[in-house]
């Protein structure tokens, strides 16, 4: 398993598990979640493809798997939805805690 994939899985593990906790209700807004993930993947994915194509940056073959989508390593493609999910989950969890403390 690549180092990049390990980081993504570790980042996703806790938010994904806790997101199913019923009082939080994170999954009630699944359409908004999917729309957000899609927009971020489309915009920043396109930017990433362009920047890689232009040679502004590259990915160390020792740190990623060989599987590529539109010339991006699989891990880089997964980065955008995973980190966006983690950010949205954190936002909703903080809102829930603030409401709960009132």
Buried (B, 14 or more C-beta within 10 A) or exposed (E): EBEBBEBBEEBBEEBBEEBEEEEBEBEEEEEEBEEBBBEBBEEBBEEBBEEBEEEEEEBEEEEBEEEBEEEBBBBBBBBBBBBBBBEBBEEBBEEBEEEEEE
